[in-house]
Amino acid sequence: MNAALDTETSNANANANAGDGEISISRRIWQLAGENPTGVVFRHIGLDGSEPAFTWPMLDRRASQLAGALADRGLRYGDRLGLGLRNSPQFVFSALAAWKLGAVPVPVRWDVPDWELDKLRKVISPKIYLGPADLPWIDATDRAEVPNLPDIVSPHINGICSSGSTGTPKIIMPEKRGLYDPRYAGPIMQNWRPVSRPQTILVLAPMYHTNGFVTQFSMLSGDQLVVMEKFDAARVADVLERYRITTFTATPTMLQRIADLPDIDGRDLSSLDWILQGAAPMPPSLVHRWATLIGAERIVMAYGMTEALGLTAIRGDEWMTHQGSVGRGMGGTELRILGDDLRELPSGEVGQIYLRAPVTYGGGYRYLGDAPRLRGTEDGFQTAGDMGYLDPDGYLYLSDRRVDMIITGGANVFPAEVEAALIDHPAIADVVVIGLNDPEWGRRVHAVIEPADPANPPTTDDVIAYAKNRLAHYKAPKTVEFVAAIPRSEATKVNRGALVAARGG
């Protein structure tokens, strides 16, 4: 195996080697194993109650053993390694092993129907795909010889499956090589104040999601990861206390479920230095709730996308004077709000959000497959289709995704705004708003609600009246549906398109 691998490396493109001053991820792993031979850097919080811990020498050894076994199966420089695995040690071993071979790890959304997973796999076209059935094989490589691997740089640091539900598989390949770069792991809070390192990062999202996957870059920068196999709010509180977590990234749904724990006000959250919220607009009431729990100055809210077009962010104390905003451009990100004719709109007027950032921020990307390309301008601004507006101070406010907007009776309604109004109802645990066909209105606003107490749900009239007290009346739901649970992905996102289709469009 080693001879074949060496021959493959020598025949690879010259870009397979690191340049002057550049460090491959493989070499970085070797460096960390020497610099920190005994400290725990990765801990897994398993569904079965286990919490195995790993040092850098352990990760280096297991990744090398697995790399050798993958090479025996034909994985080579530039090949894609599909990772259809839950958050687990095996997931991390596999990603590190891919980088050691100059291959491209592509985490795959496994929490989708089989037909959709098949479509994803066809688009990714991995040389090897690792799924749940491969876990025994991965574990068995622990008995293998540790191979002598060459220093090699993957042509793409990773691929990622976008969590957006467009009906077309969307696999994004960042135009970054597999090099260690501490800029990939700089804490966003550093834009306001210094952050002590190493951080102890709690990973709540599935590692197929970009927010989960990129924590490995933080680990390569010296931080420690505590990775939950699956998000569970009650267990999060225990882990925060036991391992003195300093930071985590969460969706609003995750934060809502943690804040709703009956004993959360009495839990010790003092280790949290800062937290990051993303993925969807944050209901104002939830921002105030977390400001009470940990302090507004420890909360950062951000807006970005997997394509890395740019980033906006705002800290909680700043948000208090710009409530509802997701901040201003960070890292050189420029913003424009444009109409359908690509003309710039005045402050306060809702349009499509266009971003442009320096090449050093995103580095560009390409798609695998037939996913539609993002719309852009001649001077380099691009949009993911989200709607919003800027205030006179340049702060961005999200309305919703254009594809989710409901046109009812000729008026535009953004589901996120209705959801933010309804989630504060004491009898509502979770809510998703969609548009359904309607003979009178064209599309009607429909609320799918998970009651806080299934035995005592609110009435339809109560829900509609509550919305009308907080919104313009035309934005209030015209129909309401109660369900046992909102169907959310492991990343706590919801597929509105599937909800609409299941209800007849």
C-alpha positions as CSV (number, residue, x, y, z in Angstrom):
1,M,0.0,0.0,0.0
2,N,2.7,2.5,0.9
3,A,4.6,2.1,-2.4
4,A,1.4,2.5,-4.4
5,L,0.5,5.6,-2.4
6,D,3.9,7.1,-2.8
7,T,3.7,6.6,-6.6
8,E,0.2,8.2,-6.7
9,T,1.5,11.2,-4.7
10,S,4.5,11.6,-7.0
11,N,2.3,11.6,-10.0
12,A,-0.2,14.1,-8.5
13,N,-0.5,17.7,-9.7
14,A,2.1,20.0,-8.3
15,N,-0.6,21.7,-6.2
16,A,-0.7,18.5,-4.1
17,N,2.3,19.9,-2.2
18,A,2.4,22.7,0.3
19,G,4.3,25.9,-0.8
20,D,6.7,27.9,1.2
21,G,5.3,28.9,4.5
22,E,2.2,26.7,4.0
23,I,1.3,23.8,6.3
24,S,-0.8,20.9,5.2
25,I,-3.5,19.7,7.5
26,S,-1.7,16.4,7.7
27,R,1.5,18.1,8.9
28,R,-0.6,20.3,11.3
29,I,-2.0,17.1,12.9
30,W,1.5,15.8,13.4
31,Q,2.6,19.1,14.9
32,L,-0.2,19.1,17.4
33,A,0.4,15.5,18.4
34,G,4.0,16.5,19.3
35,E,3.1,19.8,21.0
36,N,0.2,18.4,23.1
37,P,0.7,14.7,23.7
38,T,-1.6,14.3,26.7
39,G,-4.4,16.9,26.7
40,V,-7.9,15.8,25.7
41,V,-8.8,17.7,22.5
42,F,-11.9,15.9,21.4
43,R,-14.7,14.4,23.5
44,H,-17.8,12.6,22.2
45,I,-21.2,12.8,24.0
46,G,-22.8,9.6,22.8
47,L,-26.5,8.7,22.8
48,D,-25.7,5.6,24.8
49,G,-24.3,7.7,27.6
50,S,-20.6,7.1,26.7
51,E,-18.2,10.0,26.6
52,P,-14.9,8.8,25.0
53,A,-12.1,11.3,25.0
54,F,-9.1,11.6,22.6
55,T,-5.7,13.3,22.6
56,W,-3.9,14.5,19.5
57,P,-1.6,11.4,19.4
58,M,-4.7,9.2,19.5
59,L,-6.4,11.1,16.7
60,D,-3.2,11.1,14.6
61,R,-2.8,7.4,15.0
62,R,-6.5,6.5,14.2
63,A,-6.6,8.9,11.2
64,S,-3.4,7.4,9.8
65,Q,-4.6,3.8,10.3
66,L,-7.9,4.7,8.6
67,A,-6.1,6.6,5.8
68,G,-4.1,3.5,5.1
69,A,-7.2,1.3,4.9
70,L,-9.0,3.8,2.7
71,A,-5.9,3.9,0.4
72,D,-6.1,0.1,0.2
73,R,-9.7,0.6,-1.1
74,G,-8.5,3.0,-3.7
75,L,-9.0,6.5,-2.2
76,R,-6.4,8.8,-3.7
77,Y,-5.4,12.4,-4.1
78,G,-8.4,14.6,-5.1
79,D,-11.0,11.8,-4.7
80,R,-14.1,12.6,-2.7
81,L,-14.9,10.7,0.5
82,G,-18.6,10.8,1.4
83,L,-19.3,10.9,5.1
84,G,-22.8,9.8,5.8
85,L,-22.1,9.4,9.6
86,R,-23.6,10.9,12.7
87,N,-21.5,13.1,14.9
88,S,-19.0,10.5,16.2
89,P,-15.3,9.7,16.7
90,Q,-15.5,7.8,13.4
91,F,-16.7,10.9,11.6
92,V,-13.6,12.9,12.8
93,F,-11.2,10.0,12.1
94,S,-12.6,9.9,8.6
95,A,-12.3,13.6,7.8
96,L,-8.7,13.7,9.2
97,A,-7.9,10.5,7.2
98,A,-9.1,12.1,4.0
99,W,-6.9,15.1,4.5
100,K,-3.9,12.8,5.2
101,L,-4.5,11.3,1.7
102,G,-5.1,14.6,-0.1
103,A,-8.7,13.5,-0.6
104,V,-11.8,15.7,-0.1
105,P,-14.1,14.9,2.8
106,V,-17.7,15.6,1.9
107,P,-20.1,15.2,4.9
108,V,-23.5,14.0,3.7
109,R,-27.0,14.8,5.0
110,W,-28.1,11.4,6.3
111,D,-31.3,12.6,7.9
112,V,-33.2,12.7,4.6
113,P,-35.4,10.1,2.9
114,D,-33.6,7.3,1.1
115,W,-34.5,8.7,-2.3
116,E,-33.0,12.1,-1.5
117,L,-29.9,10.5,0.0
118,D,-29.5,8.5,-3.2
119,K,-29.7,11.8,-5.2
120,L,-27.1,13.4,-3.0
121,R,-24.7,10.5,-3.4
122,K,-25.0,10.5,-7.2
123,V,-24.2,14.2,-7.3
124,I,-21.3,13.9,-4.9
125,S,-20.0,10.8,-6.8
126,P,-17.6,9.8,-4.0
127,K,-14.8,7.3,-4.6
128,I,-15.8,5.8,-1.2
129,Y,-18.9,6.4,0.8
130,L,-18.9,5.7,4.6
131,G,-22.3,5.1,6.2
132,P,-23.6,3.5,9.4
133,A,-22.9,0.0,8.0
134,D,-19.2,0.9,7.8
135,L,-18.8,1.7,11.5
136,P,-17.5,-1.8,12.4
137,W,-15.0,-1.6,9.5
138,I,-13.7,1.8,10.7
139,D,-13.4,0.5,14.2
140,A,-11.5,-2.6,13.0
141,T,-8.8,-0.4,11.5
142,D,-7.7,0.3,15.0
143,R,-5.7,-3.0,14.7
144,A,-4.0,-2.0,11.5
145,E,-0.4,-0.9,11.1
146,V,0.2,2.8,11.2
147,P,1.5,3.7,7.7
148,N,4.1,6.2,6.7
149,L,2.1,8.8,4.8
150,P,3.4,11.5,2.5
151,D,2.8,15.2,3.2
152,I,0.0,16.1,0.7
153,V,-2.5,18.9,0.3
154,S,-6.1,18.2,-0.9
155,P,-7.2,20.3,-3.9
156,H,-10.4,21.2,-2.0
157,I,-10.5,21.4,1.8
158,N,-14.0,19.9,1.9
159,G,-17.4,19.8,0.2
160,I,-20.6,20.6,2.0
161,C,-24.3,19.8,1.4
162,S,-26.3,23.0,1.6
163,S,-29.2,22.6,4.1
164,G,-31.5,24.7,1.9
165,S,-34.4,22.7,0.5
166,T,-34.7,23.6,-3.2
167,G,-35.5,20.1,-4.5
168,T,-32.2,19.9,-6.2
169,P,-29.1,18.5,-4.5
170,K,-26.7,21.3,-3.8
171,I,-23.1,20.4,-3.0
172,I,-20.8,23.3,-2.5
173,M,-17.1,22.9,-3.0
174,P,-15.1,25.8,-1.5
175,E,-12.1,26.8,-3.6
176,K,-9.7,26.4,-0.7
177,R,-6.9,23.8,-0.6
178,G,-6.4,21.5,2.3
179,L,-4.1,23.8,4.2
180,Y,-4.0,24.7,7.8
181,D,-5.0,28.3,8.1
182,P,-5.8,29.8,11.5
183,R,-8.1,32.4,9.9
184,Y,-10.6,29.7,9.3
185,A,-11.0,29.3,13.0
186,G,-10.8,32.8,14.4
187,P,-13.6,33.4,17.0
188,I,-16.0,35.9,15.6
189,M,-16.2,37.6,19.0
190,Q,-12.6,38.8,18.4
191,N,-14.2,41.5,16.3
192,W,-15.3,43.1,19.5
193,R,-12.7,42.0,22.1
194,P,-9.9,39.5,22.7
195,V,-11.0,35.8,23.2
196,S,-8.9,33.5,25.4
197,R,-7.6,30.4,23.7
198,P,-7.9,27.5,23.7
199,Q,-11.7,27.5,23.7
200,T,-13.8,24.6,24.8
201,I,-16.4,24.4,22.0
202,L,-19.6,22.5,22.4
203,V,-20.8,21.2,19.0
204,L,-24.6,21.0,18.9
205,A,-25.1,20.8,15.1
206,P,-24.7,17.7,13.0
207,M,-21.3,17.8,11.4
208,Y,-22.7,17.5,8.0
209,H,-23.7,21.1,8.5
210,T,-21.1,23.8,7.9
211,N,-21.4,25.1,11.5
212,G,-20.6,21.7,12.8
213,F,-17.9,20.7,10.3
214,V,-15.8,23.9,10.6
215,T,-15.3,23.2,14.3
216,Q,-12.6,20.8,13.2
217,F,-10.6,23.8,11.9
218,S,-10.9,25.3,15.5
219,M,-9.5,22.0,16.8
220,L,-6.6,22.3,14.4
221,S,-6.0,25.7,15.8
222,G,-5.7,24.3,19.3
223,D,-9.2,24.5,20.6
224,Q,-11.0,21.6,22.3
225,L,-14.2,20.1,21.0
226,V,-17.0,18.5,23.0
227,V,-19.3,17.0,20.3
228,M,-22.9,15.8,21.0
229,E,-24.0,12.9,18.9
230,K,-27.5,14.5,18.9
231,F,-28.9,17.7,20.2
232,D,-30.8,17.3,23.5
233,A,-31.5,20.5,25.5
234,A,-31.5,18.8,28.9
235,R,-28.2,17.1,28.2
236,V,-26.7,20.3,26.9
237,A,-27.2,22.0,30.3
238,D,-25.4,19.1,32.0
239,V,-22.5,19.2,29.5
240,L,-22.1,22.9,29.8
241,E,-21.6,22.6,33.6
242,R,-19.5,19.4,33.6
243,Y,-17.0,20.4,30.9
244,R,-17.0,24.2,31.5
245,I,-17.9,25.0,27.9
246,T,-16.8,28.4,26.8
247,T,-18.7,28.7,23.5
248,F,-21.1,27.1,21.1
249,T,-23.0,27.9,18.0
250,A,-26.8,27.3,17.9
251,T,-29.9,27.9,15.9
252,P,-32.8,29.8,17.4
253,T,-34.7,26.6,17.9
254,M,-31.9,25.1,20.0
255,L,-31.6,28.2,22.1
256,Q,-35.4,28.3,22.6
257,R,-35.3,24.7,23.8
258,I,-32.4,25.3,26.2
259,A,-34.1,28.5,27.5
260,D,-37.3,26.6,28.1
261,L,-35.7,24.1,30.5
262,P,-37.6,24.4,33.8
263,D,-34.3,24.7,35.8
264,I,-32.2,26.7,33.4
265,D,-32.1,29.8,35.5
266,G,-30.5,27.8,38.3
267,R,-27.8,26.1,36.2
268,D,-24.2,27.3,36.2
269,L,-23.6,29.0,32.8
270,S,-20.7,31.1,34.1
271,S,-18.1,29.3,31.9
272,L,-19.7,30.6,28.7
273,D,-17.5,33.3,27.4
274,W,-19.7,33.9,24.3
275,I,-22.2,32.2,22.1
276,L,-23.0,32.5,18.4
277,Q,-26.5,32.3,16.9
278,G,-27.2,31.8,13.2
279,A,-29.2,29.9,10.6
280,A,-32.4,32.0,11.0
281,P,-33.7,35.3,12.4
282,M,-33.6,35.3,16.2
283,P,-37.0,36.3,17.8
284,P,-36.5,39.4,19.9
285,S,-38.0,37.8,23.0
286,L,-35.4,35.0,22.8
287,V,-32.5,37.5,22.6
288,H,-33.8,39.2,25.7
289,R,-34.1,35.8,27.4
290,W,-30.5,34.8,26.7
291,A,-29.3,38.3,27.7
292,T,-30.9,37.6,31.1
293,L,-29.2,34.2,31.3
294,I,-25.6,35.1,30.3
295,G,-25.5,38.8,29.5
296,A,-26.2,40.6,26.2
297,E,-22.5,41.3,25.6
298,R,-21.8,37.5,25.4
299,I,-24.2,36.9,22.5
300,V,-23.3,37.3,18.8
301,M,-25.9,37.0,16.1
302,A,-24.6,36.4,12.5
303,Y,-25.9,36.1,9.0
304,G,-24.0,34.2,6.3
305,M,-24.4,31.2,4.0
306,T,-22.5,28.1,3.0
307,E,-21.2,29.7,-0.2
308,A,-19.2,32.1,2.1
309,L,-20.4,35.2,0.1
310,G,-19.8,37.3,3.1
311,L,-20.8,37.7,6.7
312,T,-22.7,40.2,8.9
313,A,-22.8,40.1,12.7
314,I,-23.9,42.0,15.7
315,R,-23.2,41.6,19.4
316,G,-26.1,41.5,21.8
317,D,-25.5,44.8,23.6
318,E,-25.3,46.5,20.2
319,W,-28.4,44.7,19.1
320,M,-30.4,46.3,22.0
321,T,-30.2,49.6,20.1
322,H,-30.9,48.0,16.7
323,Q,-33.4,45.3,17.7
324,G,-34.1,42.7,15.0
325,S,-30.8,43.4,13.1
326,V,-28.2,40.8,12.1
327,G,-25.6,43.5,12.1
328,R,-23.2,45.1,9.6
329,G,-20.6,43.6,7.3
330,M,-17.7,41.8,8.9
331,G,-14.2,41.1,7.4
332,G,-14.7,43.5,4.6
333,T,-18.1,42.3,3.6
334,E,-20.1,44.8,1.6
335,L,-23.9,44.9,1.4
336,R,-26.5,46.0,-1.1
337,I,-30.3,45.7,-1.2
338,L,-31.4,45.3,-4.8
339,G,-34.7,45.1,-6.5
340,D,-35.6,42.6,-9.3
341,D,-34.1,45.0,-11.8
342,L,-30.8,45.0,-9.8
343,R,-31.3,48.7,-8.9
344,E,-30.2,49.6,-5.4
345,L,-33.1,50.2,-3.0
346,P,-33.2,53.0,-0.4
347,S,-32.8,52.2,3.3
348,G,-35.9,50.7,4.9
349,E,-37.2,49.1,1.6
350,V,-37.2,45.3,1.4
351,G,-35.3,43.7,-1.5
352,Q,-32.8,40.9,-2.1
353,I,-29.7,40.9,0.0
354,Y,-26.5,41.0,-2.1
355,L,-23.0,40.5,-0.6
356,R,-19.4,40.9,-1.7
357,A,-16.4,40.0,0.3
358,P,-12.6,39.9,-0.2
359,V,-11.3,36.7,-1.8
360,T,-9.4,36.1,1.4
361,Y,-12.7,35.7,3.2
362,G,-14.5,33.1,1.1
363,G,-12.0,32.1,-1.6
364,G,-14.8,31.3,-4.0
365,Y,-16.7,28.1,-4.5
366,R,-18.2,25.8,-7.2
367,Y,-21.2,23.5,-7.2
368,L,-21.4,19.8,-8.0
369,G,-24.4,18.8,-10.1
370,D,-27.2,20.9,-11.5
371,A,-28.1,23.2,-8.6
372,P,-29.0,26.7,-9.9
373,R,-26.2,29.2,-9.7
374,L,-26.6,32.2,-7.4
375,R,-27.6,35.4,-9.0
376,G,-24.9,38.1,-9.2
377,T,-24.0,41.5,-10.4
378,E,-21.2,42.5,-12.9
379,D,-19.2,43.9,-10.0
380,G,-19.1,40.8,-7.9
381,F,-22.1,41.0,-5.5
382,Q,-24.1,37.7,-5.1
383,T,-27.4,36.8,-3.4
384,A,-28.6,33.5,-1.9
385,G,-32.2,34.7,-2.4
386,D,-32.7,36.1,1.1
387,M,-34.9,39.2,1.6
388,G,-34.1,42.1,3.9
389,Y,-33.4,45.8,4.3
390,L,-30.8,48.2,5.6
391,D,-31.4,50.9,8.1
392,P,-29.8,54.4,7.7
393,D,-26.8,53.2,9.8
394,G,-26.1,50.3,7.5
395,Y,-27.5,47.5,9.8
396,L,-29.1,44.6,8.0
397,Y,-32.5,43.2,8.9
398,L,-33.7,39.9,7.5
399,S,-37.2,39.4,6.3
400,D,-37.1,35.8,4.9
401,R,-36.0,33.8,2.0
402,R,-37.6,34.9,-1.2
403,V,-38.7,31.3,-2.0
404,D,-40.6,31.2,1.3
405,M,-42.4,34.5,0.9
406,I,-46.2,34.1,0.8
407,I,-48.2,36.4,-1.6
408,T,-51.7,36.5,-0.1
409,G,-54.4,38.7,-1.6
410,G,-51.6,40.6,-3.4
411,A,-49.6,41.3,-0.2
412,N,-46.3,39.9,0.8
413,V,-46.0,38.0,4.0
414,F,-42.7,36.7,5.3
415,P,-43.2,33.4,7.4
416,A,-40.3,34.2,9.7
417,E,-42.0,37.4,10.9
418,V,-45.2,35.5,11.7
419,E,-43.3,32.8,13.5
420,A,-41.5,35.3,15.6
421,A,-44.8,36.8,16.6
422,L,-46.4,33.4,17.5
423,I,-43.5,31.8,19.3
424,D,-44.0,34.0,22.4
425,H,-47.5,32.6,22.9
426,P,-47.2,30.6,26.2
427,A,-49.1,27.7,24.8
428,I,-46.9,27.3,21.7
429,A,-43.7,25.2,21.9
430,D,-42.8,25.4,18.2
431,V,-44.3,26.9,15.0
432,V,-43.7,26.9,11.3
433,V,-45.7,29.2,8.9
434,I,-46.3,28.2,5.3
435,G,-48.4,29.4,2.3
436,L,-51.1,27.1,1.0
437,N,-53.3,27.3,-2.1
438,D,-56.5,29.2,-1.5
439,P,-59.3,30.0,-4.0
440,E,-60.0,33.5,-2.4
441,W,-56.5,34.7,-1.4
442,G,-54.3,32.9,-3.9
443,R,-52.3,31.6,-1.0
444,R,-53.3,31.7,2.6
445,V,-51.0,32.0,5.6
446,H,-51.1,28.7,7.5
447,A,-49.6,28.0,10.9
448,V,-48.4,24.5,11.9
449,I,-48.1,24.5,15.6
450,E,-46.6,22.2,18.2
451,P,-48.5,23.0,21.5
452,A,-46.5,23.3,24.7
453,D,-49.1,21.0,26.4
454,P,-50.6,18.5,23.9
455,A,-53.5,17.9,26.3
456,N,-54.4,21.6,26.4
457,P,-53.6,23.3,23.1
458,P,-54.6,26.8,22.3
459,T,-57.6,27.3,20.1
460,T,-57.4,28.4,16.5
461,D,-59.2,31.7,17.4
462,D,-56.7,32.4,20.2
463,V,-53.7,31.9,17.9
464,I,-55.2,34.1,15.2
465,A,-56.1,36.8,17.7
466,Y,-52.7,36.7,19.3
467,A,-51.0,37.2,15.9
468,K,-53.3,40.1,15.0
469,N,-52.4,41.8,18.3
470,R,-48.7,41.7,17.1
471,L,-48.9,42.0,13.3
472,A,-50.8,43.7,10.6
473,H,-54.0,41.7,10.3
474,Y,-53.3,40.5,6.8
475,K,-50.2,38.8,8.1
476,A,-52.0,36.7,10.7
477,P,-52.7,33.0,9.9
478,K,-56.0,32.3,8.3
479,T,-55.8,28.6,9.2
480,V,-54.1,26.8,12.1
481,E,-53.0,23.2,12.4
482,F,-51.8,21.4,15.5
483,V,-49.2,18.6,15.3
484,A,-47.5,16.4,17.9
485,A,-44.0,17.7,16.8
486,I,-42.6,19.9,14.1
487,P,-40.6,17.8,11.7
488,R,-37.1,19.3,11.9
489,S,-33.8,18.0,10.7
490,E,-30.9,17.2,13.0
491,A,-29.8,20.8,12.5
492,T,-33.2,21.9,13.7
493,K,-34.1,23.2,10.3
494,V,-37.5,22.6,8.7
495,N,-38.3,21.8,5.0
496,R,-41.2,24.2,4.2
497,G,-41.5,22.7,0.7
498,A,-42.2,19.3,2.1
499,L,-44.8,20.7,4.5
500,V,-46.5,22.5,1.7
501,A,-46.5,19.4,-0.6
502,A,-47.9,17.2,2.1
503,R,-50.8,19.6,2.4
504,G,-51.6,19.8,-1.3
505,G,-49.5,22.7,-2.3
